[in-house]
Amino acid sequence: MRQIQKDYREAGLSIRERAILDYAIKLTLRPAEMKLEDVEHLRSAGLNDGGIHDVVQVTGFFNLYNRLADGLGIQPEPDW
């Protein structure tokens, strides 16, 4: 888990897991750059349309919630 937090690209993830994280990061940081090829990459990594939909939904919801919290000045809980 620590290696994923540090740099997921070096964490020895499966091709599928890496593709999901690559997609989620691009959608989060550069949403205007998303292309059909990004979805096709998820398909080639083994995701079906339902799985792709889940990745997009979860990524979008987390981004929404983070922006709401930031906009309201909610402080994150301290690490335990």
URBEL-V191758 format. One record per helix or strand. SS is the DSSP state (a for helix, b for strand). FROM is the first residue (numbers start at 0). LEN is the number of residues. Records with the same first field share a line. If there is no record, write none. Layout:
SS->FROM-LEN, FROM-LEN
//
This chain:
a->1-9, 14-15, 30-3, 35-9, 48-24
//
